[in-house]
């Protein structure tokens, strides 16, 4: 199927690894021109049809700088993917999580997307429209414990923002949707400071054992495995395509069957 993304200008935040890198590669494979932003861009430099931009997306001016770079280079923006984010596991729950830690989670997972979205919509409106896909999380609505208390609150704000903006800008040709992954094979789960290693250190066990116990404790995965970054990227690219031109304000879950309710 032709997704009609040839030569579309796509901005991806948090593009240098994990889900963001998979999204960048997927758009490039579809013939899009990708402006890929991240703190470090070594992993992006050898990719065809990709312009790497080193930028601090947690800073107030960072998202706007990335969008402006796309405008300077290509003169327009067709698609924005807000992927940048981060989580720090809060094993102590609410009483051990400070205001500053909540602020960090909101800056990384909400305000970075808000600022990029504001800048992108400003550029999209004179062109008659565009598409935005936000990478949220099942933790926006699924909280089996307090380990992601601040991250979940920030992602919930992002999902709410998506719904609001889909109503405000839908009549002006701009579509906005969310993709909410469950456990994915990225640093968030498998990295040195990810879920598995953090819980392993607290339990005094190895990361593989900790990962298994965490997944069992939250209900298990019907498919028996975690999601691959490339699978999330496939869903993002589909939502960015005009093949889904009447889809907006929706949240698509990709979680291996983690969520058991409708």
Secondary structure as a PSIPRED ss2 file (coil, helix, strand):
# PSIPRED VFORMAT (PSIPRED V4.0)

   1 X C   1.000  0.000  0.000
   2 X C   1.000  0.000  0.000
   3 X C   1.000  0.000  0.000
   4 X C   1.000  0.000  0.000
   5 X C   1.000  0.000  0.000
   6 X C   1.000  0.000  0.000
   7 X C   1.000  0.000  0.000
   8 X C   1.000  0.000  0.000
   9 X E   0.000  0.000  1.000
  10 X E   0.000  0.000  1.000
  11 X E   0.000  0.000  1.000
  12 X E   0.000  0.000  1.000
  13 X E   0.000  0.000  1.000
  14 X C   1.000  0.000  0.000
  15 X C   1.000  0.000  0.000
  16 X C   1.000  0.000  0.000
  17 X C   1.000  0.000  0.000
  18 X H   0.000  1.000  0.000
  19 X H   0.000  1.000  0.000
  20 X H   0.000  1.000  0.000
  21 X H   0.000  1.000  0.000
  22 X H   0.000  1.000  0.000
  23 X H   0.000  1.000  0.000
  24 X H   0.000  1.000  0.000
  25 X H   0.000  1.000  0.000
  26 X H   0.000  1.000  0.000
  27 X H   0.000  1.000  0.000
  28 X H   0.000  1.000  0.000
  29 X H   0.000  1.000  0.000
  30 X C   1.000  0.000  0.000
  31 X C   1.000  0.000  0.000
  32 X C   1.000  0.000  0.000
  33 X E   0.000  0.000  1.000
  34 X E   0.000  0.000  1.000
  35 X E   0.000  0.000  1.000
  36 X E   0.000  0.000  1.000
  37 X E   0.000  0.000  1.000
  38 X E   0.000  0.000  1.000
  39 X C   1.000  0.000  0.000
  40 X C   1.000  0.000  0.000
  41 X C   1.000  0.000  0.000
  42 X H   0.000  1.000  0.000
  43 X H   0.000  1.000  0.000
  44 X H   0.000  1.000  0.000
  45 X C   1.000  0.000  0.000
  46 X C   1.000  0.000  0.000
  47 X C   1.000  0.000  0.000
  48 X C   1.000  0.000  0.000
  49 X C   1.000  0.000  0.000
  50 X E   0.000  0.000  1.000
  51 X E   0.000  0.000  1.000
  52 X E   0.000  0.000  1.000
  53 X E   0.000  0.000  1.000
  54 X E   0.000  0.000  1.000
  55 X C   1.000  0.000  0.000
  56 X C   1.000  0.000  0.000
  57 X C   1.000  0.000  0.000
  58 X C   1.000  0.000  0.000
  59 X C   1.000  0.000  0.000
  60 X C   1.000  0.000  0.000
  61 X C   1.000  0.000  0.000
  62 X H   0.000  1.000  0.000
  63 X H   0.000  1.000  0.000
  64 X H   0.000  1.000  0.000
  65 X H   0.000  1.000  0.000
  66 X H   0.000  1.000  0.000
  67 X H   0.000  1.000  0.000
  68 X H   0.000  1.000  0.000
  69 X H   0.000  1.000  0.000
  70 X H   0.000  1.000  0.000
  71 X H   0.000  1.000  0.000
  72 X H   0.000  1.000  0.000
  73 X H   0.000  1.000  0.000
  74 X H   0.000  1.000  0.000
  75 X C   1.000  0.000  0.000
  76 X C   1.000  0.000  0.000
  77 X C   1.000  0.000  0.000
  78 X C   1.000  0.000  0.000
  79 X E   0.000  0.000  1.000
  80 X E   0.000  0.000  1.000
  81 X E   0.000  0.000  1.000
  82 X E   0.000  0.000  1.000
  83 X C   1.000  0.000  0.000
  84 X C   1.000  0.000  0.000
  85 X C   1.000  0.000  0.000
  86 X C   1.000  0.000  0.000
  87 X C   1.000  0.000  0.000
  88 X C   1.000  0.000  0.000
  89 X C   1.000  0.000  0.000
  90 X C   1.000  0.000  0.000
  91 X C   1.000  0.000  0.000
  92 X C   1.000  0.000  0.000
  93 X C   1.000  0.000  0.000
  94 X H   0.000  1.000  0.000
  95 X H   0.000  1.000  0.000
  96 X H   0.000  1.000  0.000
  97 X C   1.000  0.000  0.000
  98 X C   1.000  0.000  0.000
  99 X H   0.000  1.000  0.000
 100 X H   0.000  1.000  0.000
 101 X H   0.000  1.000  0.000
 102 X H   0.000  1.000  0.000
 103 X H   0.000  1.000  0.000
 104 X H   0.000  1.000  0.000
 105 X H   0.000  1.000  0.000
 106 X H   0.000  1.000  0.000
 107 X H   0.000  1.000  0.000
 108 X H   0.000  1.000  0.000
 109 X H   0.000  1.000  0.000
 110 X H   0.000  1.000  0.000
 111 X H   0.000  1.000  0.000
 112 X H   0.000  1.000  0.000
 113 X H   0.000  1.000  0.000
 114 X H   0.000  1.000  0.000
 115 X H   0.000  1.000  0.000
 116 X H   0.000  1.000  0.000
 117 X H   0.000  1.000  0.000
 118 X H   0.000  1.000  0.000
 119 X H   0.000  1.000  0.000
 120 X H   0.000  1.000  0.000
 121 X H   0.000  1.000  0.000
 122 X H   0.000  1.000  0.000
 123 X H   0.000  1.000  0.000
 124 X H   0.000  1.000  0.000
 125 X H   0.000  1.000  0.000
 126 X C   1.000  0.000  0.000
 127 X C   1.000  0.000  0.000
 128 X C   1.000  0.000  0.000
 129 X C   1.000  0.000  0.000
 130 X E   0.000  0.000  1.000
 131 X E   0.000  0.000  1.000
 132 X E   0.000  0.000  1.000
 133 X E   0.000  0.000  1.000
 134 X E   0.000  0.000  1.000
 135 X E   0.000  0.000  1.000
 136 X C   1.000  0.000  0.000
 137 X C   1.000  0.000  0.000
 138 X H   0.000  1.000  0.000
 139 X H   0.000  1.000  0.000
 140 X H   0.000  1.000  0.000
 141 X C   1.000  0.000  0.000
 142 X C   1.000  0.000  0.000
 143 X C   1.000  0.000  0.000
 144 X C   1.000  0.000  0.000
 145 X C   1.000  0.000  0.000
 146 X C   1.000  0.000  0.000
 147 X C   1.000  0.000  0.000
 148 X C   1.000  0.000  0.000
 149 X H   0.000  1.000  0.000
 150 X H   0.000  1.000  0.000
 151 X H   0.000  1.000  0.000
 152 X H   0.000  1.000  0.000
 153 X H   0.000  1.000  0.000
 154 X H   0.000  1.000  0.000
 155 X H   0.000  1.000  0.000
 156 X H   0.000  1.000  0.000
 157 X H   0.000  1.000  0.000
 158 X H   0.000  1.000  0.000
 159 X H   0.000  1.000  0.000
 160 X H   0.000  1.000  0.000
 161 X H   0.000  1.000  0.000
 162 X H   0.000  1.000  0.000
 163 X H   0.000  1.000  0.000
 164 X H   0.000  1.000  0.000
 165 X H   0.000  1.000  0.000
 166 X H   0.000  1.000  0.000
 167 X H   0.000  1.000  0.000
 168 X H   0.000  1.000  0.000
 169 X H   0.000  1.000  0.000
 170 X H   0.000  1.000  0.000
 171 X C   1.000  0.000  0.000
 172 X C   1.000  0.000  0.000
 173 X C   1.000  0.000  0.000
 174 X E   0.000  0.000  1.000
 175 X E   0.000  0.000  1.000
 176 X E   0.000  0.000  1.000
 177 X E   0.000  0.000  1.000
 178 X E   0.000  0.000  1.000
 179 X E   0.000  0.000  1.000
 180 X E   0.000  0.000  1.000
 181 X E   0.000  0.000  1.000
 182 X C   1.000  0.000  0.000
 183 X C   1.000  0.000  0.000
 184 X E   0.000  0.000  1.000
 185 X C   1.000  0.000  0.000
 186 X C   1.000  0.000  0.000
 187 X H   0.000  1.000  0.000
 188 X H   0.000  1.000  0.000
 189 X H   0.000  1.000  0.000
 190 X H   0.000  1.000  0.000
 191 X C   1.000  0.000  0.000
 192 X C   1.000  0.000  0.000
 193 X C   1.000  0.000  0.000
 194 X C   1.000  0.000  0.000
 195 X H   0.000  1.000  0.000
 196 X H   0.000  1.000  0.000
 197 X H   0.000  1.000  0.000
 198 X H   0.000  1.000  0.000
 199 X H   0.000  1.000  0.000
 200 X H   0.000  1.000  0.000
 201 X H   0.000  1.000  0.000
 202 X H   0.000  1.000  0.000
 203 X H   0.000  1.000  0.000
 204 X C   1.000  0.000  0.000
 205 X C   1.000  0.000  0.000
 206 X C   1.000  0.000  0.000
 207 X H   0.000  1.000  0.000
 208 X H   0.000  1.000  0.000
 209 X H   0.000  1.000  0.000
 210 X H   0.000  1.000  0.000
 211 X H   0.000  1.000  0.000
 212 X H   0.000  1.000  0.000
 213 X H   0.000  1.000  0.000
 214 X H   0.000  1.000  0.000
 215 X H   0.000  1.000  0.000
 216 X H   0.000  1.000  0.000
 217 X H   0.000  1.000  0.000
 218 X C   1.000  0.000  0.000
 219 X C   1.000  0.000  0.000
 220 X C   1.000  0.000  0.000
 221 X C   1.000  0.000  0.000
 222 X C   1.000  0.000  0.000
 223 X C   1.000  0.000  0.000
 224 X C   1.000  0.000  0.000
 225 X C   1.000  0.000  0.000
 226 X C   1.000  0.000  0.000
 227 X E   0.000  0.000  1.000
 228 X C   1.000  0.000  0.000
 229 X H   0.000  1.000  0.000
 230 X H   0.000  1.000  0.000
 231 X H   0.000  1.000  0.000
 232 X H   0.000  1.000  0.000
 233 X H   0.000  1.000  0.000
 234 X H   0.000  1.000  0.000
 235 X H   0.000  1.000  0.000
 236 X H   0.000  1.000  0.000
 237 X H   0.000  1.000  0.000
 238 X H   0.000  1.000  0.000
 239 X H   0.000  1.000  0.000
 240 X H   0.000  1.000  0.000
 241 X C   1.000  0.000  0.000
 242 X H   0.000  1.000  0.000
 243 X H   0.000  1.000  0.000
 244 X H   0.000  1.000  0.000
 245 X C   1.000  0.000  0.000
 246 X C   1.000  0.000  0.000
 247 X C   1.000  0.000  0.000
 248 X C   1.000  0.000  0.000
 249 X C   1.000  0.000  0.000
 250 X C   1.000  0.000  0.000
 251 X E   0.000  0.000  1.000
 252 X E   0.000  0.000  1.000
 253 X E   0.000  0.000  1.000
 254 X E   0.000  0.000  1.000
 255 X C   1.000  0.000  0.000
 256 X C   1.000  0.000  0.000
 257 X C   1.000  0.000  0.000
 258 X C   1.000  0.000  0.000
 259 X C   1.000  0.000  0.000
 260 X C   1.000  0.000  0.000
 261 X C   1.000  0.000  0.000
 262 X C   1.000  0.000  0.000
